[in-house]
Amino acid sequence: MRKAFTDTLTGFARANKNIFLLTGDLGFSVFEGFKNEFPDRFYDVGVAEQNMIGLAAGLSMSGKRVFVYSIIPFATMRCFEQIRNDLCMQNQDVKIVGVGAGLHYGTAGSTHYAAEDISIMKSLPNMKVFSPATQQETVSVFRFMATHHGPMYVRLGKACCAQPQIKRFFMGRGVLLRNGSDISIISTGSILSNALEAGDILAGKGISVRLINIHTIKPIDKEIIMDAIMQTKAVFTLEEHSIIGGLGDSVAAIVAESGSGILFRKFGLPDAYPKVYGERNYMLKKYGLSSQDIVKSILKIWQSYKDGKTVL
């Protein structure tokens, strides 16, 4: 995903002399090409992310389109006040690129995990929030960011979902990957790989699964979610983010306002800091977010629903 970002941005920088790139003591072995080709448009501000946002705002006020890059907690949480006051209040043309979505930083632990970023960034007026799942989708998101004005945030995993190939990208429009009539699984980001595997397993058990990929968290595609609510019997959301304030809560609001009473559940990271650390797949398993665990949870809920029992 990072290579897709740098390659796309470098190409746009060749055509637009106003594109600048800032980073906070990161990007070694990632940004050398951009730095060598555009040395006057690349700034490593060091471990000073709050200052990085202030510098980006100043460059934006002078007519530049600025991209800032860091690990997600440092790009968003450390400098939230500056993002709010310097970027969003002023509607500045600054794009925040956060790497390490969810548990991608594995053994680095809680300080580097990104479980709250969607929640805090989508709360800001003027801010658009993206969470691409595939490399192709990542390229499309950055093409949009490089050619449209305003503050935007994108969260990237270190790796991306290899499939499916998403042919067209429209900002604010979800992608229907598989149609189905029993349940809907709505996923965002690179955990889409697990959603795809879970969908295959559930389909093999005779459950008709509708699978939706949401690459734009804000503004969210209400139409595709309403179709899922009206055309299936249960809706599940899946994200590598806290169950509080993320994709699940955005979908939950639409479910509640629909008045449908449809069965709905969120799958994500719990409202707690981890007491153990490990590589990403280990941590996903620990939190019940492996494809097998997702299938097990959905089957339990779905069977209770079909049996007319109270689903907890």
SVG drawing of the C-alpha trace seen along z (x, -y; Angstrom):
<svg xmlns="http://www.w3.org/2000/svg" viewBox="-39 -32 57 58">
<polyline fill="none" stroke="black" stroke-width="0.4" points="0.0,0.0 2.8,-2.4 4.5,-1.8 1.2,-2.4 1.0,-5.7 4.5,-6.9 4.4,-5.8 1.0,-7.5 2.1,-10.7 5.4,-10.9 3.5,-10.7 1.1,-13.5 4.0,-15.6 5.6,-15.5 2.5,-17.1 1.7,-19.4 4.6,-21.5 2.4,-22.4 2.4,-18.9 4.5,-18.7 5.3,-15.7 6.0,-16.0 6.9,-13.2 7.8,-12.8 11.2,-10.9 9.7,-8.1 9.7,-6.8 13.3,-5.5 13.4,-3.1 10.0,-4.5 10.4,-8.1 13.9,-8.2 12.5,-8.4 10.3,-11.4 13.0,-13.1 15.6,-12.7 13.3,-13.9 11.7,-16.7 14.2,-17.7 12.6,-21.2 9.1,-19.6 10.0,-17.0 10.4,-17.8 11.3,-15.4 10.3,-17.5 11.6,-14.9 9.6,-13.6 7.5,-16.7 4.1,-15.8 2.3,-18.8 4.7,-21.1 4.3,-19.1 0.6,-19.8 1.3,-23.5 3.9,-23.6 1.4,-21.8 -1.3,-24.3 1.1,-27.2 2.1,-25.6 -1.5,-25.0 -2.3,-28.7 0.4,-29.6 -1.3,-27.5 0.3,-24.1 -1.4,-20.7 0.3,-18.9 0.6,-15.3 1.7,-14.4 2.8,-10.9 3.3,-9.1 2.3,-6.0 -1.4,-6.4 -1.4,-7.3 1.3,-9.9 -0.4,-11.3 -3.8,-11.7 -3.9,-11.5 -0.7,-13.3 -1.7,-16.3 -5.5,-16.2 -5.8,-19.8 -3.7,-21.0 -5.7,-19.0 -8.9,-20.4 -7.9,-24.0 -5.3,-24.5 -6.7,-22.2 -10.4,-21.5 -11.6,-24.8 -9.8,-26.5 -10.6,-23.8 -7.0,-23.6 -5.8,-21.4 -3.8,-18.9 -4.0,-15.2 -3.1,-13.0 -1.7,-9.6 -1.6,-7.2 0.2,-3.8 -0.4,-0.8 -4.2,-0.5 -5.5,1.6 -2.9,4.2 -0.5,4.0 2.4,2.9 2.1,6.2 4.8,6.5 5.2,2.7 2.2,2.8 -0.6,0.4 1.3,-2.8 1.5,-1.9 -1.9,-0.2 -4.6,-2.2 -8.0,-1.5 -9.4,-5.0 -8.4,-6.9 -11.6,-6.5 -13.7,-7.6 -11.7,-10.8 -11.1,-11.8 -14.7,-11.3 -15.9,-13.6 -14.2,-16.6 -16.3,-18.8 -14.7,-19.1 -12.7,-16.0 -13.1,-13.1 -12.0,-9.6 -10.8,-6.7 -9.9,-3.1 -8.9,-1.3 -8.6,2.5 -6.7,3.3 -3.7,1.9 -5.8,0.8 -8.2,-0.9 -5.3,-2.6 -4.1,-4.0 -7.6,-5.3 -8.0,-6.9 -4.7,-8.8 -5.7,-9.9 -8.8,-11.4 -6.8,-13.1 -4.2,-14.5 -6.9,-16.2 -9.5,-17.4 -9.3,-20.2 -9.8,-20.0 -8.6,-18.0 -8.6,-14.3 -7.4,-11.3 -6.5,-7.8 -5.6,-4.8 -3.3,-2.2 -2.3,1.2 1.2,2.4 -0.2,5.0 -3.4,5.1 -6.0,7.5 -4.9,9.2 -8.4,9.7 -10.8,8.7 -9.8,6.4 -12.1,3.4 -12.5,1.9 -14.0,-1.5 -13.7,-3.9 -16.2,-6.6 -15.7,-8.7 -18.4,-8.0 -19.7,-4.9 -19.4,-1.4 -18.6,1.6 -20.9,4.6 -18.5,7.6 -21.0,10.4 -24.8,10.4 -26.8,12.4 -30.2,12.6 -29.6,14.0 -26.9,11.9 -24.8,8.9 -21.1,8.5 -19.9,4.9 -16.1,4.6 -13.5,1.9 -9.7,1.9 -7.3,4.8 -9.3,7.1 -11.5,7.6 -9.3,10.7 -10.9,12.3 -14.4,11.1 -13.9,12.8 -12.7,16.1 -15.6,16.0 -18.1,15.4 -16.8,18.4 -17.1,20.6 -20.6,19.4 -21.7,19.9 -20.4,23.4 -22.8,23.9 -25.8,22.8 -25.9,19.2 -26.4,16.6 -23.9,13.8 -23.9,10.3 -20.4,8.8 -19.8,5.0 -16.5,3.2 -16.6,-0.4 -13.5,-2.4 -15.0,-5.8 -16.0,-6.0 -17.0,-9.6 -19.1,-10.4 -20.5,-6.9 -22.6,-5.3 -26.1,-5.2 -27.7,-3.8 -25.7,-0.6 -26.2,-0.1 -30.0,-0.7 -30.1,1.9 -28.5,4.4 -30.9,3.6 -33.9,4.0 -32.8,7.0 -31.1,9.2 -32.1,10.5 -29.0,9.6 -26.2,7.1 -22.7,7.6 -19.8,5.1 -16.2,6.1 -13.3,3.7 -9.8,3.6 -10.8,0.7 -12.5,0.3 -16.1,1.3 -16.7,-2.2 -16.9,-5.0 -15.8,-3.2 -17.5,-1.7 -19.8,0.3 -21.2,-2.8 -21.7,-4.6 -23.7,-1.6 -25.5,-1.2 -26.8,-4.8 -28.3,-4.0 -29.8,-0.8 -31.4,-2.6 -32.8,-5.4 -34.2,-2.9 -36.6,-1.6 -36.2,1.8 -35.5,3.8 -33.0,5.9 -30.6,8.2 -27.3,6.2 -23.9,6.9 -20.4,5.3 -17.1,7.2 -14.0,5.2 -11.5,4.5 -12.8,4.4 -13.0,1.3 -9.8,2.2 -6.1,2.0 -4.4,5.3 -2.6,7.2 -0.7,9.3 1.2,8.4 2.2,10.3 2.2,10.2 -1.0,9.1 -2.6,12.5 -2.0,13.7 -3.7,10.6 -6.6,10.9 -7.1,14.4 -6.9,13.2 -9.8,10.8 -11.9,13.2 -11.3,11.6 -9.8,14.4 -11.9,15.7 -12.7,18.9 -13.7,17.0 -15.9,14.6 -17.7,17.7 -18.2,19.2 -19.6,16.0 -22.0,15.4 -23.2,19.0 -24.1,18.9 -26.0,15.6 -27.7,16.7 -28.8,20.0 -30.3,18.3 -32.1,15.9 -33.5,18.7 -34.6,20.6 -36.5,17.5 -34.3,17.1 -33.1,13.8 -29.8,13.0 -27.3,11.5"/>
</svg>
